[in-house]
Amino acid sequence: MGNEKEIAVVTGAGRGIGLATTKRLLEDGFHVVMVDLNPEPLGANAAELKMASNSVEHHALSVADRPAVAGLIGSLPRLDVLVNNAAIFWDGKFDAVTEDDFRKMYEINVIGAFVMAQEAAKVMKRGARIVNIASRAYLAGYAHAPYITSKAGAIGLTRSMAIDLAPRGIFVNAIAPGLIETEMFRSLTPERQQELIAKQPTKEVGQPEDIANGIAFFASPRTRNVTGQVLTLDGGRSMGISIY
Ligand SMILES: NC(=O)c1ccc[n+]([C@@H]2O[C@H](COP(=O)([O-])OP(=O)(O)OC[C@H]3O[C@@H](n4cnc5c(N)ncnc54)[C@H](O)[C@@H]3O)[C@@H](O)[C@H]2O)c1
């Protein structure tokens, strides 16, 4: 790995939005470090990307595993961008949600993002960027209490880090995707998928590349003087579902 290119770490890069982001950041000239808990499809997708580029590497680890995260970040020659994208999700009616559900989701979606960001900030220099992936769901949604809470947490983390890291010249922003066609979305029942699509002003599901493009804006070295912001990419749903 040469250190002439800017280096971006993307978590949850094995598939979905993280994979699309990896591809977009490679196009933008970054060396991309793909991180995912699940070795497959991470390995297979990384192998395919490596056939066309020597600017990509992959590491199977959990974002909540502090020693593994510290080991990886400490091994990089530089770190310019962190995309905190890894998360878990499931549907569950409020009455049926358990404390364990909350703890599991908090552990990955909030603590994991915090661990990644804290280790990253130790080595980041002025001008570095952190992009946290939240969700439009932080505003409201049925049957998602642990997920919505964790994504509201991602926004809180973004805003607090933006303040704390601003004096060091590190910019921290968030993306709030709406419905995006990935395995996460496909894990819902077909009925639930249709119910959610019906609430979209566009009546469409977004694509992972739509989110990757927004992430690329915050990740770009040309995007300066913006921090603590949330960019919502949701086909207009956040304008207010009651009028549709
Ligand atoms: N798909 C949507 O509709 C949607 C909507 C709003 C927000 N989001 C957010 O976008 C991000 C990406 O979602 P996606 O749809 O691509 O999901 P996905 O489930 O397809 O991919 C998530 C990836 O994260 C990985 N991961 C899970 N736990 C991990 C851990 N502990 N350490 C490292 N990697 C881990 C998974 O193995 C998986 O490869 C998530 O933060 C999600 O909450 C997605």
The ligand as a Gaussian input file, in Angstrom:
#p B3LYP/6-31G(d) Opt

LIG

0 1
 N      -31.118000      -0.503000       3.491000
 C      -31.847000       0.466000       4.004000
 O      -33.033000       0.618000       3.667000
 C      -31.252000       1.420000       4.993000
 C      -32.033000       2.525000       5.356000
 C      -31.532000       3.431000       6.261000
 C      -30.262000       3.261000       6.788000
 N      -29.509000       2.180000       6.425000
 C      -28.185000       2.069000       7.034000
 O      -27.206000       1.936000       6.018000
 C      -26.117000       1.151000       6.514000
 C      -25.838000       0.002000       5.575000
 O      -27.028000      -0.764000       5.434000
 P      -27.243000      -1.883000       4.323000
 O      -28.649000      -1.773000       3.911000
 O      -26.156000      -1.858000       3.326000
 O      -27.133000      -3.177000       5.267000
 P      -26.626000      -4.654000       5.016000
 O      -27.225000      -5.465000       6.110000
 O      -26.848000      -5.075000       3.611000
 O      -25.053000      -4.503000       5.250000
 C      -24.540000      -4.230000       6.532000
 C      -23.169000      -4.841000       6.633000
 O      -22.662000      -4.571000       7.948000
 C      -21.992000      -5.717000       8.400000
 N      -21.911000      -5.743000       9.858000
 C      -22.905000      -6.020000      10.739000
 N      -22.421000      -6.001000      11.984000
 C      -21.091000      -5.704000      11.902000
 C      -20.071000      -5.546000      12.846000
 N      -20.282000      -5.727000      14.152000
 N      -18.826000      -5.233000      12.409000
 C      -18.559000      -5.071000      11.094000
 N      -19.513000      -5.230000      10.147000
 C      -20.761000      -5.535000      10.543000
 C      -22.825000      -6.878000       7.855000
 O      -22.078000      -8.088000       7.850000
 C      -23.193000      -6.359000       6.471000
 O      -22.246000      -6.776000       5.495000
 C      -26.528000       0.720000       7.922000
 O      -25.976000       1.626000       8.855000
 C      -28.029000       0.851000       7.900000
 O      -28.570000       1.010000       9.194000
 C      -29.971000       1.262000       5.528000

